[in-house]
Amino acid sequence: MSDKKINNNIIEYIISDESKGLRADQAIALENAEFSRSLIKKWINQGNILRNGNIIRPKDILYANDKITIISEENINPDYIIPEKIKIKIIYEDNDLIIIDKENDIVSHPAPGNNCGTLANGLAYIYPELQNLPRSGLIHRLDKNTTGLLIVARNIESYTKLVKKMQERNIDKYYIAYTHGLILKNNCIKYPISRHKIDRKKMSVNMNGKEAITNYEVIRNYKNYSKLKIKLLTGRTHQIRVHMQYEGFPIIGDKIYGEGKKNKNNLCNFIKNFPRQALHAEKLEFDHPITKEKIKMKSSLPDDLVNLEKYLENE
């Protein structure tokens, strides 16, 4: 695909060889991953997407060198986000992006059962322009009880470029994790992940799932636990938690992918009752989508993980 030209809410580009021969809704969704296929199809049906200046249908076949024009709606986020005054720790800000240091016990984006009180609601209050971006500008997410760094785009150009960087693995994300068990060597976990076959709220290792790669480095061993530095090469839902459980070293405090009933009975009360997964998104490194400047951000361990580490040192 040639470089996209983005002007306000208009996106223009030439279809790639990779996408030629596909239906319009498939090809355009493939090359614009920041938008869902259902939203792309909606825009095609509304006449908001043109091929060589002409209206198309979702089932029309696209060819190499077709010029695609996407005239996105004024509010391209299909779900209206209610602005709410929520405390958000912002550690970096410019005209194109924001970096948040997320606290515990807050959801990144509205979903069934969590329509308010999310980071997206708080961001919409501080930055009203984010209402016009997919997912309120959030490039990636953290689980409700995972703390640490998140990137938020402030305009469609930076959003598109940051999503592409994420897809091409050009955004380095590092985590600190505390696990059950003694891990004695560094490793790279390469097991595909998909939705759990029975419990649809969970994820699981599945050889027919999507590629998932987790690198980890042992920082320290305690009596029966380990501290890891983890680098994600992919970004599957619950990836670190699922992979570490599958390896036999679940994250301390993980109530979904935890230590299991058998081992839980043998745990001390402090570990047994630790209120969340001991997982923190510590570092981000990437090139700024517009200025190309190298961005390196680091988040200190939150107090609960500092206290956990002290406990493990003295166990």
N, C-alpha and C positions, 0 to 999 in steps of 0.2 A: 504494500500500500504506500502511495506517495504521501508526503507530509500533508497533514490537514491544515487548512486555512480556517481560522476561527475568528469571527467578527461578531461581537455581541452574542446573539443566540443563533447565529448561522454557522454551520459547519460544512466545509466543502473538501472533497478529496476524490482521488481516482481509485476505482475498485482494483484490487490486487489480483494477481494470478491465482493466489490461494483461494479466493472467493468466487472466481468466475465459474459459471455453470450452476451456481446455487440459486435457490429461490431468493427473491429480494429481501424478505424478512429474515431469512437465515444469514445471508451474506452481510447485510448491514449490521445485524446484531453481532456477528462474528468480529467485525472490524470496529465496533463501538461497544466494547464490553461494559462501559460505565452505565449503559442503558439496558434494561431488561428487553427480552425479545417481545414480550407482550406490549411494552411501551412503543417499541419500534413499529410493531404491526399497527398499533393504534394511530401513530403518526402517519404511516403510509395510507391508511384508510381515510384519514382526515385531509390528505393532500399536502402534508407538511414535509414529505420527502419526495424529491424529484430525481429523475435520471435524465441527464442531458437536457435539463430544463422542462421535462414532461412528467406529468403525474403517472405513477405506476401502481400496480396491484401487488399484494403480498406474494402471490404465486408466480409473478413474472420472473423469468430467468435473467440474471445479470451477466455481462460479458466484460472481459478485460478492457480497460481504458474507458469504461463507462464513468461519467462524472456524476457523483452523488452530491446532492445538496440537502442538508437537514435543516429545516427551519423549525427549531424547537419552540414549544409554547413558552409564553412569558414565565409561567411557573412549570418547569420541567420535572419537578418532583411530584409524582402522582399522588403522594400522600401528604396532605397539609399538616405541617408541624406547628403545634400551638406554642408560641413563645412563652417561656417561663423564666422567672428570675431564679436561677440556680447557681450555686457557687461552683465555679470552674477555675482550676489552676492553669493559667496560660503561661508557658515559659518561653515561647517564641512567637513573634507576630510580624508580618510585613504585608504588603498589598496583595500577595498571591497565596499565602498559606499561613496556617496557625499550627503550633504544636502544643498539645494538651498533656498535662501530667495527671492522668485519671486517678481518682480516689477509689477506694473499695465501695461496694454496695451501690453502684449506679450502672444502669443499662446504657449502652452506647446509642441505640436507636429504637424508636417505637416499634413494637411488635404486639401481636395478640396477648393481652394481659398486662402490657406495659405501654400504654398510650401516652403517658405523661411522666414527668420527672426524669427524663433521659438527658444524656448529653446533647442530643440533637435539639431538644426543646430549649435547653439553656443557651446553646449556640445561636438559635434563631432569635432569642431575646437580645443578645449582645451584638450579633451581626445579622440584621434582617435580610441582607442580600443572599444569605445562604439558603433562604427559602426557594431560590431559583436554581438550586443545584441538586443533582441526584444525591440521595442519602444525606442531604444537608451538608454536603462537602466532605463527609467522612470517607477517607481513602481505605480504611480498614477498621476493624473493631477489636475490642477486648471483651472477654466474658465479664459478666456483672461483678464477679468477685476477684477479677484479676486487675492489678494496679499497673500504672506506668504510662508510657508514651504513646500518643496517637497523633496522626497527621490529619489535618483538615484543610481542604482547598478553599480558596475564597472566590474563584471565578472558574468559568467553564474551561478556559485554556489550561490553567494549572491543574484542574481536576483531570482532564483528559490525559495530560502528560504524566501526572503522578500515577494514575491507574495503569498506564502503559509501562511505567518503570516497575510497578509492583508485579505486573504480569511477566516482565522480562527479568525479574529477580535482581533489579538494580537498586532496591532499597534494602539495606541490611538491618535486620531486626534482631536484637539480642535480649535474652531473658535471664533472670536469676530464678532458680527453682530449688526447693528443698524436698527431697524424696525419702521415702522409706527404703531401707536396705543399704548395704555398702556397695557402692559402685567403684570398681577398682581401675577402670580404664576408660578412655574416651571412646566415643562410638558415633556412627552415623546410622540412624534408623531410616529404612526405606520400605515402609509398608503402606500400601494404598488404604485410603479411608473412605467410608461411605456411611450413609444413615444406617443406624441399627435396624435389623430386620424386624424386631419385635417392639422395642421401646423407641418410638420415632423421635423422642426428645434427645436421644443419645446418638453418638457416633461410635463406629467400631472399625477395627482393621478388617478389610475385605479385599481379597485379591482382585475383585472386579471393580473396586472403587477407584477414586481419583488419586493420582500420584501425590505422595506426601513424603517430604524429606526433612528430618530433624537431626541436626548435628549437636552433640553435647560434649562438654569438657568438664572433667571433675575438678572442682576448685578445692574442696575439702571433704574429708570423711569425719564423721562423728562416731559415737559408739554403735548405733544401729541405723544411722541416717547419712545422707550425702547432700552436699551443696553443689549445684551444677550451673555452668554458664551455657546457655542454649542459643543456637542460631537457627532460625527458621529459613529454609529455602523455598518452602511453599506455605500457603496460608489457609489450610483446611480448618473448618470449625472444630474446636476443642483439640487441635492437632497434638500439642505437647502433652496434654493430659491423657489422651488415648494412647499415644506411643509409649509413654512412660509406664502406663498400666500394663500394656501388652508386653513390655520388657520385664515386668515383674518388679518395677520400682515406682509405684504410684506416688503422686504428689501428696505431701502431707496436707491434711485438711480437706482433701477433695471428697465431697459427699456423694458425687455421682460416679467417679472412676476411682474410688478410694481403696483402702487396704483390705476390704472384705470382712465378713463377720468373724471368720476364724481368727485372724490376726488382731482384729479390733479388741477382742477380749484381753489380749496380752499387753495392750498399750497403756502407758501412764495417762492420768486424767488430762494433763496439759496438752499432750499430742492428740488424744482422743477427742478433746473438746475444742481444738483449734478451729476457729469459726469459718475459715475459707481456705481455698486452695493456696498454698504457699508459692505463688507465682507472680513475678513482677517483670514488666516490660522495661528493661533498664536503659537500653541504648538504641539510638537510631542514627544511621549514616546514609546519606544520599546526596546527589547533586540537585541543587535548586532547579525546579522545572523551567524557570524563566532566565535567571541570571547565570545559571550553571555553577554558582558558588557551592563549595562543599559544605554541607550542613552536618554537624556532629552534635547530638544532644544526649545528655545523660540525666537520669532520674535517680535520686538517692533512695535507698530502701525505706519504705514506710515504717512507722514505729512498731507495728505488730510483727513485722518480719525481723526487725532489729531485736525485739524481745525474744522471738523464737530462736534466733541464732545464739543469743546469750544462754538460753535454756539448754540448747544442744551442746554448747561448749562446756557447760557445767554438769551435764548429765552423768 
